[in-house]
Amino acid sequence: MAEFDRQAARSYGMGASRADAAAFDAGLRAYMLQVYNYMAIGLAVTGVVAFGAFSMAVSDGQLTAFGQAIYASPLKWLIMLAPLGMVFLISFRVQKMSVGGAQMAFWVFAALMGLSLSSIFLVYTGTSIARVFFITAAAFGGLSLYGYTTKKDLSGWGSFLFMGLIGIILASIVNIFLGSSALQFAISVIGVLVFAGLTAYDTQQIKEMYSAQDDGTVAGRKAIMGALRLYLDFINLFIMLLSLFGNRE
């Protein structure tokens, strides 16, 4: 009788564990879906704002008054730096924001990024922009899927990728003054490798941030921060690939 009770207890425990694992997996999938949905909406906002701003800035091949303001006046520096300011704001203030407030900050960031990126339509053909976007989407999807499904611990990539990111930023600043096409090519090639790695690394990190014990507010904030990280990976990968493969006007 005692042996029967022990077997029953073990069977009950295994059943409970399987139920807990199933609930955890369902919660994780819902959380990651929320991250990807936020990211996708952010990219859509960026694309709409970028194309809309360009359409308002250029008429018959000439810059309008709006175009002169955002592309050829000191205001362009504010437009370029505003998204970076929003990244810092969201990163440092998200824990004190409501989920709705964090969402709104993310949408504002995505819109400012669209305004900043609208200038790519002056440099590259619309066809090549669309082609590189779909290449980026396919590459990002594969890399993110790898980061989500791999059993390999990618945490060791973190310091290497961070150093690569710092190197890209410093080299890009230097090249603003040098204007070297060779240096820009090297930055783009290294940038593709770094942001490809960051896509897989960040996906795994975002996955590991999930906790079944989080309430709706904490989980919502985590999803927004995860979406921000993947959004930045996608945008930077797109810009680097566009620099390499985009056809100039």
N, C-alpha and C positions, 0 to 999 in steps of 0.2 A: 504493500500500500504506500509506504514511504517512497519507494522507487517510482511508483506511478505519479505521485505528487511532484517529485523533482522533475520528471520528464514533462509534466504538464506545465510547470513553471517555466522550464526552459523554452517550451513551445510558445508560451504566452509572451515571453521576453523577446523571442525572435520576431514574433508577429508585431509587437509594439515597435521594435527597431525598424522593421520594414515600413511600417506606417509612418514613423517619424522621418525616415529617409525620403519616402515618397512626398510627404508634405514639404520637406526642405527643398527637394528638387523642383516642386511646383512653385514654391515661393521664389527660388532663385531664377527660374525661367521668367516669371512675371516681372521681377526686378530688372533683369537684363533687357527684357522687351521694353520696359519703361525707359531705360537708358538709351537704347537705340531709337526709340520713338522721339525722345527729346532731341537727340542729335539730328535725326532726319528732318524734323520740323525746323531746327535751327539752320540747317543747310538750305532748306527751301526758302526761309526768310532771307538769308544772305543772297541767294540767287535772284530772288524777285527784286530786292532792293538794289543790287548791283546793276541789273539790266535796266530797271526803272531810272536809276540815277544817270546811267550812261545815255539813255534815250532823252532825258531832259537836258543833258549837258552838251549834246552834239546835235546840230541840225544842218543838213546839207553839207556835211563834211567840215563844218566850222563850229567852234566852241560858242555856246550861248553864254549869256551873262552868268547863269548858274554854273556852267562848265568852267568859265574863267575863275569863278570863286573857289570851286573845289579842286581844280587841277593846276591853276596858275597863280594863285595868290598865297600869302602866308597861311591862310586857312587850311591848306592841304596838309600842313604839318600837324595841326590839331586833329584832322580827320584820320591821319595815319596813326597817331598815338592814342586816340580815344579808345579803340578796342583793347589795347594793352592796359589802359587804366581800368577798364571794366573787368578784365581778367583778375587784376589785383583786388578790386573791390569785392567781386564775388568770392574769391578764394579766402579773403581774410574776414569777410562779414557773413558768409553763408550760415554759420552756426547760430547767428543772432537773427536771421531772417525767417519769416514764415515760408512755407513751401510756395505759396502764391507769389510772395515777394521775390524769392529766388528764381522762380520761373520767369517773372517779368524782367528781372535783371539779365537773365540769359537771353531772352528775346531781344532786349535792347542791345546787348553785346552783338548778337547775330546781325541785327540791322546795321549797326555801326561798322561791322566787318564788311558787310555788303557795300556800304558807301565807300569804304576804303579800297575794296577790291574792284570797284567799277572801272578803275583806270586800265584794267587788263584788256578791256574792249578797245582801247585806243592803241594797244600794242600788238595784240594777236587777233587773228581772224576768228569770227564766231564759230566757224566749222571746226577749227583746231581746238578751240576752248571746249566745245561739246565733246569732241573725240577724247581729249585728255581727261575730261571729267569722268567719262564712262570707264576709261582705263584705270583711273584712280579708284573708282567705285569697286571695280572687279578686284583690284589688288588689295584694297582695304578690306573687302569682304573676306577674302581668303586668309589674310594675315590675322584678322580679328577672330575668325573661326578657329585658326590654329591656336591663338592665345587662349581661347575659351575651352578647347577640347584637350589640349596637350596635358599629359601627366608630368611633363618636365617642369621643374621649378625655374622660372625665368627671372627670379629676383636678382640673380647675379648679373643680369644685363644692366641693371639700373645705373650703377656708377659709370659704366662705360658709355651708355647712351647719354647720360647727363653731361659728361665731358665732351662728347661729340656735339651736343646741342649748344653748349657754351662756345665751342670752337666755331660753329656755324654763325652764331650771333656776332662774335668778334670779327670774323672774316667778312661778314656782310657789312658791318659798320666801316671797316677799312676800305672795302670796295666801293662804298659810296663816294669816297674821295679819289680812289685810283681809277675807277671805271674800267677795270681790266676784264676783258671777255674770258680770258683763260682762267682767272680766279673765279669768275662767276660760274663757269662750267664745272670747276672742281667743287665749289660750294653746292651746286645742284646735285652732282653725283653723290657726294657724301651725305647731303641732306636726304636724298631718297633712301639711302641705306639706314640712316638714323631714324627717320620717321616711320619706315617700314618696321624696324625693330621696336620702336615705341608703340606702334599699333598693337602688336602682339603682347608686349610687356604690359601696357596699360589695361588691355582687356583682361588679362589674368589678374592684375591688381584690383580692378573694379569688381571682378567676380568674387575675389577673396574678401572684399569689403562687406559683402552681404552677410547679414545675421538674421536668423529667424526671430530673434528676440526684439528686433528694432520695431518701434511703433511707426505709425504712418508718417509722422513728421520727419523722424530721423531717416527713414528709408527714402522719403521724397528728396531730402537734401542730398543724400548719397547718390541718388539717381541723377540729379542735376549736375553734381560735380563730376560724376562719371561721364555724362554726356559732354560736358565741357572739355574734358581731357581727350575724348575720342574725336570730338569736333575739331580741336586744334591739330590733332594728328592728321586728320583727313585734309584739312585746308592746307597745311604745310606740305604734305605729300603732293597734293594737287599743284601747288605753286612750283615746287621743285621739278615735277614732271613737265609742267607747262613750259618752264624755262628751257628744258632739254628738247622737248618735242613739239612745242607750239610753233605754228607758222606766223611770222610777223606780218603786220599790215604793210 
